[in-house]
């Protein structure tokens, strides 16, 4: 096996060499600086292998040929930068903010205990007032379409345009899993997040529909209402500690049917930030939702359980669910419900 020969300065040859004399200079011209002048960012340069000549005389004895020194690899006469190493600059540093199409993560996440937030979830619960078991399902999610900001694991920063949408069907587990009702939501949030603060300005449309199986079973088609809202919302969230997210939101409907213009939300999400590993971490979430159409009453939701998170903002939760207040199925928005159950939630 060939041994590694020393370079002229006595150090062992390495496939990449960093020039420590070059210091980082953040900014848009970093790549050009690195290629044109030693004042740019640190560069790592591949040293092209260049074997020196070996004696190839055919009259040389074999034992002498085997005793010849191995070929020596030398660096090319000119250093050509192959890629830029940002050194100690964080990928979230504003100096590295740039336009990003369809980034993997999202800056603004759904409220964990918000029952009309886009996600994939299922909550099986018992409703005490009518002594019935139900399954509330969410089928949807949110995604970032365009961002000017940072990208990487954890909570990112910058300005972001999102899209969100979900369907929220309710199944009656005591009546052959009949569809009782379903709400639909679609929205387009604009987000800005920096350090501990995040802001959301959004438009969303929501409409509610009675389930055909419920209408047939209860002869309730004549009682159907056309509950719908087109809403502009303004929301803020704040992280006093990395594990704590406080938020508040107000919404005003400029077009509505069976509804009224104003609504307010507020709450707290608590869980250890960052990747959790296979064992996960505990979480707690609480949400309050006040609506004008029920005389500024509404509901409160509390959830507690276990949470898993990888290197992205996607979160898997499972645990206990408690709901008290006016129904979260807006086809029945005047009904009082007290829900106690268990759920599985997957947040995008």
C-alpha positions in Angstrom: 0.0 0.0 0.0 1.3 3.4 -0.9 2.3 5.7 2.0 1.3 9.3 2.1 4.2 11.6 1.2 4.9 14.8 3.0 4.3 18.2 1.3 7.2 20.6 0.9 6.3 22.3 4.2 6.4 19.0 6.1 2.7 18.6 6.7 0.9 15.5 5.5 -1.1 16.0 2.3 -4.8 16.4 2.8 -7.6 16.4 0.2 -8.8 19.8 1.2 -6.9 22.7 2.6 -8.3 25.8 4.3 -6.4 29.1 4.0 -6.6 30.5 7.6 -5.3 33.9 6.5 -8.6 34.7 4.7 -11.2 36.2 7.0 -15.0 36.2 6.4 -16.6 39.2 4.9 -20.5 38.9 5.0 -22.5 40.3 2.2 -23.8 39.7 -1.3 -20.3 39.8 -2.9 -18.8 37.1 -0.8 -18.2 34.6 -3.7 -16.7 37.3 -5.9 -14.4 38.5 -3.1 -13.3 34.9 -2.4 -12.4 34.3 -6.1 -10.8 37.7 -6.8 -8.9 38.7 -3.6 -7.6 37.2 -0.4 -10.0 39.4 1.6 -13.0 37.1 1.0 -14.4 34.2 3.0 -12.4 31.1 3.9 -12.1 28.9 0.9 -11.4 25.2 0.8 -9.3 24.2 -2.2 -9.0 20.8 -3.7 -5.3 19.8 -4.4 -5.2 18.1 -7.7 -3.1 14.9 -7.5 0.0 15.2 -9.7 2.2 12.1 -9.7 5.9 12.6 -10.3 7.8 10.5 -12.7 8.9 7.0 -11.7 11.8 5.1 -13.1 10.3 2.7 -15.7 13.5 1.1 -17.1 12.8 -2.4 -18.2 16.2 -3.6 -17.1 15.7 -2.6 -13.4 15.4 -5.6 -11.1 12.0 -6.1 -9.5 13.2 -5.7 -5.9 14.7 -2.3 -6.8 11.4 -1.3 -8.4 9.4 -2.2 -5.3 11.8 -0.2 -3.2 11.2 3.0 -5.1 9.4 5.8 -3.1 5.7 6.3 -3.8 4.4 9.0 -6.0 4.1 12.5 -4.4 0.9 14.6 -4.8 1.4 18.3 -5.2 -0.9 21.2 -5.1 -1.6 23.0 -8.4 0.2 26.3 -8.9 -3.0 28.4 -8.6 -5.6 27.9 -5.9 -9.1 27.7 -7.4 -12.0 28.1 -4.9 -14.4 25.1 -5.3 -17.0 26.2 -2.7 -17.5 28.8 0.0 -17.3 27.9 3.6 -19.3 30.4 5.7 -17.2 29.6 8.8 -18.8 30.8 12.0 -21.7 32.6 10.4 -25.1 31.2 11.5 -27.4 30.2 8.6 -30.0 32.4 10.3 -27.9 35.5 10.2 -29.6 38.4 8.4 -26.5 38.7 6.3 -27.5 35.4 4.7 -31.2 36.1 4.1 -32.2 35.4 0.6 -35.2 34.6 -1.6 -36.3 30.9 -1.2 -39.0 29.2 -3.2 -40.9 26.4 -1.4 -38.7 26.2 1.7 -39.2 23.0 3.7 -40.1 24.6 7.1 -42.6 27.3 8.0 -42.0 30.4 10.2 -45.5 30.6 11.6 -47.0 27.4 13.0 -50.7 26.5 13.8 -51.9 27.0 17.3 -51.7 23.5 18.9 -55.0 23.7 20.8 -56.8 25.7 18.1 -59.5 23.3 16.8 -59.9 25.1 13.4 -56.2 25.2 12.5 -54.9 23.3 9.4 -53.2 20.0 10.2 -53.8 16.3 10.0 -55.4 15.0 13.2 -58.1 12.9 14.8 -59.7 13.5 18.2 -62.1 10.8 19.7 -64.1 12.2 22.5 -67.3 11.9 24.6 -69.7 14.8 24.5 -71.4 15.1 27.9 -74.5 17.2 27.1 -75.9 14.6 24.6 -74.0 11.5 25.9 -72.6 10.7 22.5 -69.2 9.7 21.2 -67.7 11.5 18.2 -64.5 11.6 16.1 -63.4 15.1 14.9 -60.9 14.9 12.0 -58.7 17.5 10.4 -57.4 16.9 6.9 -55.1 19.6 5.7 -52.0 21.6 6.5 -49.9 24.7 5.9 -46.9 25.3 3.7 -44.5 28.1 2.8 -44.6 29.2 -0.8 -42.1 32.0 -0.8 -39.7 33.4 1.8 -37.1 36.1 2.0 -35.1 35.1 5.0 -33.1 32.3 6.6 -33.4 28.5 6.2 -32.3 25.7 8.4 -33.3 23.6 11.4 -35.4 25.1 14.1 -37.3 28.4 14.1 -36.4 30.5 11.0 -36.7 34.2 10.4 -37.8 36.5 7.6 -40.8 37.4 5.6 -42.9 34.5 4.2 -46.0 33.9 2.1 -47.9 30.8 3.2 -50.9 28.8 2.0 -53.2 26.9 4.3 -56.3 24.8 4.0 -58.2 21.9 5.7 -61.5 20.1 6.0 -62.9 19.4 9.5 -65.5 16.5 9.3 -67.2 15.1 12.4 -68.2 11.5 12.6 -70.8 10.1 15.0 -69.3 6.9 16.5 -72.6 5.9 18.1 -74.5 6.1 14.8 -72.6 3.9 12.4 -69.9 6.6 12.0 -72.3 8.9 10.2 -71.0 12.3 9.0 -72.6 14.9 11.2 -71.1 18.0 9.7 -67.9 19.3 8.0 -66.3 22.8 8.0 -63.9 23.9 5.3 -61.1 26.5 5.6 -58.7 28.1 3.1 -56.3 30.9 3.8 -53.3 32.9 2.6 -51.1 34.2 5.5 -48.3 36.8 5.2 -45.7 36.2 7.9 -42.8 38.1 9.4 -40.7 36.6 12.1 -37.5 38.0 13.8 -35.9 36.7 17.0 -38.6 36.2 19.7 -41.5 37.9 17.7 -43.7 36.8 14.9 -46.5 38.6 13.1 -49.3 37.2 10.8 -51.6 39.1 8.5 -54.0 36.7 6.8 -57.1 36.3 4.7 -59.2 33.1 5.2 -62.5 31.8 4.1 -64.6 29.3 6.2 -67.8 27.6 5.4 -69.9 25.0 7.3 -72.1 22.2 5.9 -74.5 19.7 7.5 -73.7 16.1 6.8 -76.2 14.3 4.5 -76.3 11.2 6.8 -77.1 13.4 9.8 -79.8 15.3 7.8 -81.4 12.0 6.7 -81.3 10.4 10.2 -82.5 13.5 12.1 -84.9 14.8 9.4 -82.9 18.1 9.9 -82.5 19.3 6.3 -84.9 22.2 7.0 -82.7 23.3 9.9 -79.6 23.6 7.8 -77.8 27.1 7.9 -75.3 28.6 5.6 -72.6 29.6 8.1 -69.7 31.3 6.3 -67.0 33.9 6.8 -64.4 35.8 4.8 -62.0 37.1 7.4 -59.0 39.4 7.7 -56.8 38.5 10.7 -53.9 40.1 12.6 -51.9 38.0 15.0 -48.8 38.1 17.1 -46.8 35.4 18.8 -43.9 35.8 21.3 -41.4 33.4 22.8 -40.4 34.6 26.3 -38.5 31.4 26.6 -37.5 29.0 23.8 -40.1 26.4 25.1 -42.9 28.9 25.5 -45.1 30.5 22.7 -47.7 33.1 23.7 -50.0 34.3 20.9 -53.1 36.5 20.3 -55.2 37.0 17.2 -58.1 39.1 16.2 -60.2 38.6 13.1 -62.8 40.8 11.3 -65.1 39.3 8.7 -65.9 41.7 5.8 -68.4 39.2 4.4 -70.4 36.7 6.5 -73.6 34.7 6.7 -75.2 33.5 10.0 -72.0 34.8 11.6 -70.9 38.2 13.0 -67.7 40.2 12.2 -65.5 39.9 15.2 -63.5 37.0 16.7 -60.5 36.7 19.0 -58.1 34.0 19.9 -55.3 33.7 22.5 -53.3 30.9 24.1 -50.0 29.2 25.0 -48.0 26.3 23.5 -45.3 24.8 25.7 -42.7 22.1 24.8 -39.0 21.7 24.7 -37.6 23.1 21.4 -35.4 21.3 18.9 -35.2 17.7 17.9 -36.6 15.4 20.6 -35.2 12.0 19.5 -37.2 8.8 19.6 -38.4 9.3 23.2 -40.1 12.7 22.7 -40.9 15.3 25.3 -44.1 16.4 27.2 -46.2 19.3 25.9 -49.1 21.4 27.1 -51.3 23.8 25.1 -54.4 25.9 25.9 -56.5 28.0 23.5 -59.4 30.4 24.0 -61.7 31.5 21.1 -64.3 34.3 21.5 -66.9 35.0 18.8 -69.4 37.8 18.4 -72.2 35.6 17.0 -72.4 33.9 20.5 -72.4 37.2 22.4 -68.6 37.1 22.7 -68.8 33.7 24.4 -66.9 30.8 22.8 -64.8 27.9 23.9 -61.6 27.0 25.7 -59.5 24.0 24.8 -56.7 22.3 26.8 -54.4 19.6 25.6 -51.6 17.7 27.4 -49.5 14.8 26.3 -46.3 13.8 24.4 -44.6 15.3 21.5 -42.0 14.3 18.9 -40.0 16.7 16.6 -37.2 16.1 14.1 -34.9 18.7 12.5 -37.8 20.6 10.9 -40.9 22.4 12.2 -43.1 19.3 11.7 -44.5 18.0 15.0 -46.3 14.9 16.0 -48.3 15.0 19.2 -50.6 12.6 21.1 -52.4 13.1 24.4 -55.6 14.2 26.2 -58.1 16.7 24.9 -60.6 18.8 26.8 -63.1 21.3 25.2 -65.7 23.4 26.9 -68.0 25.9 25.2 -69.9 26.6 22.0 -69.5 23.9 19.3 -66.5 23.9 17.1 -68.7 22.6 14.3 -70.2 25.9 13.1 -73.2 24.3 11.6 -74.2 23.8 15.2 -72.5 26.9 16.6 -75.2 27.7 19.1 -74.9 24.2 20.8 -72.9 23.8 24.0 -70.4 21.0 24.2 -68.1 19.5 26.8 -65.6 17.2 25.2 -63.2 14.8 26.9 -61.1 12.5 24.8 -57.7 11.6 23.2 -56.1 12.8 20.1 -53.3 12.4 17.6 -52.1 15.6 15.8 -49.5 16.1 13.0 -48.5 19.7 12.5 -46.8 21.0 9.3 
